[in-house]
């Protein structure tokens, strides 16, 4: 069994926990002395719990929120700002993947960017195909396209069974952000 191959992992599905699982993996990798980068394709610069924790972890664990926040859909006033941010995040991902500084790179919510048409499947597949042999790469978000699933080494689908939002409870600090 080859223990040196970098894996392509996908966390997808309609349930909560895609980013949370990726963060757990990131913490595990960092604890093993690996250098970790998390690029967030939708989340904006507001201070999430994971960003605050990353600052305390110090060198070797970095989170970069590069998005413009929640995407409301077709009626949004300026969808171009989301497209520009997603392309900038994709370019940053390509640069960091090619730089070889990290052992694990997580492209958080990149699958949402694909679903909303902010990125093309061809560009994301090209990014994945150019991944160095030893780099572990994680893609998160709902609606993983079949082309991505086919390329992945590990795909985990989070399925919603019950969620407090359906009972009228909003996002909770430390749970959703």
N, C-alpha and C positions, 0 to 999 in steps of 0.2 A: 504494500500500500504506500502510495506517495504522500508523505507528510509535508512536502514543501510546496504543493500546488496552492496558489491563491484561488479562492472560491468566489463564485458569483452567487449571492444570496438575495432572495426576493421575499419581502414581507408585504402581503397584499390582503385584500378581503374587505368586507364591510364592517367588521368589528373593530373595537378599540384595541390598541396595543402594538400597532406596526412600528411606530417610532419608539415606543417604550421598549420593545424587544430589541431593536437595533441599539438603543442606548445601553441596555444590559450587556449586549455583546461587546460594545465599545469599552465599557468599564472592565469587562473580563480581559479583553485584549490589552488595554492599558496596564492592568495589573500584572500582566505577563511581560511587561517591558516593551510592548509594541507602541508605535506612534500612530495616533488616531486623528482623523479629520472628519468632521461632519459638516457637510454643506446642505443648508436648508433651502429648498427651492420655492417654498410658499411662505414660510414664516418670515416675519419682518424683524426688525431690530429690537422689539420690546423684550424686556428681561424675563425670559422663561426660567423655570426652575433648572432645566438642564444647562442653560447658559451660565447661570450663577454658579452651579456646581463645577462646570468646566473651568471657570476662572480660579476656583480653589484647588483644583487638581494640578494646575500648573502646566509646565512644559510637557509636550507629547500628547496632549488631549485638547483639541481645538474644535470649537463650534462656530460656524459663520452663518448667521441668518442672512440670506440674500434675496428673499422674496419681498413682496409688497403686502403681505397679509392675506386674509380670507378672500377668496374669489366668489363674488356673488352671482356670477353667470352672465348671460347674454345682455341683461339690462344695465350692466355696470357702465359708469360714465367713461372710464378710460381703460379698456382692456389692454391697450398697447403697453401700458406701464408694466403689467404682469408679463407680457411677452418679452419685453426688453430685459426685465430682471431674470427671467428664466434662461434666456440666451446668455446673459452675463454669468449666471451660475454654471451653465453648461461649459462655457469657455474656461471658467475657473477650475471646474472639475477636470477638464482635459489637461490644463496646465499642471495641476497638482498630480494627476495620474502619471503624466510624463516626467515630472520632476523626480519621482522616486523617493520622496522624503518620508512617505507614510507606508505603514504596513496594512492598515485598514482605512478605507474611505467609505463613508456612508453618504449616499445621495438621498437625503430625506425628502419625501414627497415629490420625487421626480416623476413618479407614475401619475400623480395628479396633473403635473405640468403636461404630460403626454395626453391625458384624457381631455383636458381643456383646450388642446390644440396649441399650447404655448411653445411646444417643441415638436419636432418631427420624429417619428419612429426610426427613420433612417439615421438621423443624427445620434440618437441614443444607442442604437445598435452599433454604429461605428465607434462610439466611445467605449462600449463594452468590448468590442472586438480588439481594440487597441490596448486593453488592460495588460500590464506586465504580468508575467507568469506567476510571480509570488504575491502579488497584491490581492488582498481580499476586498471585494467590492459589494456593498449592500445597496439595494434599491428598495424604497418604501413607497407606499401609497395604494389607493384603491385602483381597481380596473387594470391589473397587469395584462398587457397584450400577450397573445399566444406566442409571438415572436420572442418576447423577453423570457417567458416561461421556458420555451424550448432551449434557450441559451444557458439558463440558470443551472447551477449545481444543486441548489436547495431552494425550494419554494414553500413558504408557510402561509396559509390562508387563515386570517383571523375572522371568525364568524360571530356576528352579534346574536346573542341569545336574549339579553336584557340589558338595557342602558338607562341610567337615571334621567337622561334628557327626556325620554318618553314619559316620565312621571313629572315633568316640569322643573327638574333641577338643572341649573346651568353649570357650565364648566367650573370645576373646583380647583383651587390653587393646590399644587402638589400632586394632582391626579391628572388633569388635562394640560396643565401648563406650569 
